[in-house]
Amino acid sequence: MTTETLQTIPLTLNDGTASSLAALGGTAVLVVNVASQCGFTPQYDALEALHEKYQDRGLVILGVPCNQFGGQEPGTDGEIAEFCRKNFGVTFPLAAKADVNGPDAHPLFAALTDGGAEPVRWNFEKFLLNHDGALVARFASAVAPDSPELVAAVEAALAR
């Protein structure tokens, strides 16, 4: 799949708005599959801090709620949005809840794991795309959003 196609894959945001990565704007996009009842859920704080620090430089963070791992995202889109806002002050965009693996995987995740890449292993796995929409880094769930390696990758993706 070309990066141009990746950027134009249709997305539905948490509030029902139709969108795409290209429509979200930005120079770089960090796509994260998220869940409200996961041991990694506190990463929302660091994701929001990353969003606040780099949004003016062009970073877009897209949270994609997923219930495929241990049933850790059972809520509706509205409940998820309220949980994120109330508990973590999340202001970055959230997509509608979606599968990230298997035959019903959202096309974005199907593309991100295409070509022999491993399927998503757990909640809070992170995919960093550069200004061309190319996947430049992938981070496991345990890699915190404020870790030196993730921040360095974001800086490089924003440098053009």
C-alpha positions as CSV (number, residue, x, y, z in Angstrom):
1,M,0.0,0.0,0.0
2,T,1.4,3.4,-0.9
3,T,1.7,6.1,1.7
4,E,-0.7,8.2,-0.3
5,T,-3.3,5.5,0.1
6,L,-2.4,5.2,3.8
7,Q,-3.2,8.8,4.3
8,T,-6.5,8.6,2.6
9,I,-7.9,5.5,4.3
10,P,-11.3,6.6,5.7
11,L,-11.5,7.0,9.4
12,T,-14.5,7.7,11.6
13,L,-13.7,9.8,14.6
14,N,-15.1,9.0,18.1
15,D,-17.8,11.7,17.6
16,G,-19.0,10.1,14.2
17,T,-17.1,12.6,12.0
18,A,-15.7,11.1,8.8
19,S,-12.0,11.8,8.4
20,S,-8.6,10.4,7.3
21,L,-5.0,10.8,8.4
22,A,-4.5,13.5,5.7
23,A,-7.6,15.4,6.9
24,L,-6.2,15.5,10.5
25,G,-3.3,17.6,9.1
26,G,0.0,17.5,10.7
27,T,3.5,16.8,9.7
28,A,3.7,13.5,11.6
29,V,1.1,11.2,13.1
30,L,1.4,8.8,16.1
31,V,-1.3,6.2,15.8
32,V,-1.9,4.4,19.1
33,N,-4.4,1.6,19.8
34,V,-5.8,2.5,23.3
35,A,-8.0,0.9,26.0
36,S,-9.5,2.3,29.2
37,Q,-9.0,-0.7,31.5
38,C,-5.4,-1.7,30.6
39,G,-2.3,-1.6,32.7
40,F,-0.9,0.8,30.1
41,T,-3.9,3.2,30.4
42,P,-1.9,5.7,32.4
43,Q,0.0,6.3,29.2
44,Y,-2.8,8.7,28.3
45,D,-1.2,11.3,30.5
46,A,2.1,11.1,28.6
47,L,0.3,11.0,25.2
48,E,-1.6,14.1,26.1
49,A,1.7,15.8,27.2
50,L,3.3,14.8,23.9
51,H,0.3,16.2,22.1
52,E,0.5,19.5,24.0
53,K,4.3,19.8,23.4
54,Y,4.4,19.0,19.7
55,Q,1.0,19.8,18.2
56,D,2.2,23.3,17.2
57,R,5.1,21.7,15.3
58,G,2.7,19.4,13.4
59,L,2.4,16.2,15.5
60,V,-1.1,14.6,15.5
61,I,-1.8,11.8,17.9
62,L,-4.7,9.5,17.0
63,G,-6.0,7.2,19.6
64,V,-7.9,4.2,18.3
65,P,-9.8,2.4,21.0
66,C,-9.8,-1.4,20.7
67,N,-11.5,-4.1,22.7
68,Q,-9.5,-7.1,21.2
69,F,-7.0,-7.5,24.1
70,G,-8.6,-8.9,27.2
71,G,-11.9,-7.0,26.7
72,Q,-10.1,-3.9,28.1
73,E,-12.2,-1.4,26.1
74,P,-15.8,-2.4,26.6
75,G,-17.4,1.1,26.5
76,T,-19.2,2.9,23.8
77,D,-17.5,5.6,21.8
78,G,-19.2,8.3,24.0
79,E,-18.2,6.5,27.2
80,I,-14.6,6.2,26.0
81,A,-14.4,9.9,25.1
82,E,-15.8,10.9,28.4
83,F,-13.4,8.6,30.3
84,C,-10.4,10.0,28.4
85,R,-11.4,13.7,28.9
86,K,-12.4,13.3,32.6
87,N,-9.5,11.1,33.8
88,F,-6.6,12.3,31.5
89,G,-7.7,15.6,29.9
90,V,-7.3,14.1,26.5
91,T,-7.7,16.6,23.7
92,F,-6.1,14.7,20.8
93,P,-8.4,13.0,18.4
94,L,-9.9,9.6,19.1
95,A,-11.2,7.3,16.4
96,A,-14.3,5.2,16.7
97,K,-13.6,1.9,18.4
98,A,-12.1,-0.6,16.0
99,D,-10.4,-4.0,15.6
100,V,-6.7,-3.8,14.9
101,N,-6.1,-7.5,14.1
102,G,-7.9,-10.2,12.2
103,P,-10.4,-10.3,9.3
104,D,-12.3,-7.3,10.7
105,A,-9.2,-5.1,11.4
106,H,-9.6,-1.5,10.5
107,P,-8.0,-0.8,7.1
108,L,-5.5,1.5,8.7
109,F,-4.2,-1.2,10.9
110,A,-4.3,-3.8,8.1
111,A,-2.1,-1.4,6.1
112,L,0.2,-0.7,9.1
113,T,0.8,-4.4,9.6
114,D,0.9,-5.4,5.9
115,G,3.9,-6.9,4.2
116,G,4.9,-9.4,6.9
117,A,4.9,-7.1,9.9
118,E,3.7,-8.7,13.2
119,P,0.1,-8.1,14.2
120,V,-0.6,-5.7,17.0
121,R,0.4,-7.5,20.2
122,W,-1.4,-5.5,22.9
123,N,-3.0,-2.2,23.8
124,F,-1.0,1.0,23.5
125,E,1.2,-0.2,20.6
126,K,2.4,2.9,18.7
127,F,3.0,3.6,15.0
128,L,4.8,6.8,13.9
129,L,4.2,8.1,10.4
130,N,6.2,10.9,8.8
131,H,5.0,13.9,6.7
132,D,4.7,11.6,3.7
133,G,2.6,9.1,5.6
134,A,5.3,6.5,5.7
135,L,5.7,4.3,8.7
136,V,9.0,5.3,10.3
137,A,8.8,3.7,13.7
138,R,6.8,1.2,15.7
139,F,6.9,1.0,19.5
140,A,5.7,-1.8,21.8
141,S,3.1,-1.1,24.5
142,A,5.7,-0.9,27.2
143,V,7.5,2.0,25.5
144,A,6.2,5.1,27.2
145,P,5.2,8.1,25.0
146,D,7.8,10.2,26.9
147,S,10.6,7.7,26.5
148,P,13.8,9.0,24.9
149,E,13.6,6.7,21.9
150,L,10.0,7.7,21.1
151,V,10.6,11.4,21.6
152,A,13.7,11.2,19.4
153,A,11.7,9.5,16.7
154,V,9.0,12.2,16.9
155,E,11.6,14.9,16.7
156,A,13.1,13.3,13.6
157,A,9.7,12.8,11.9
158,L,8.9,16.5,12.5
159,A,12.3,17.7,11.2
160,R,11.4,16.9,7.6
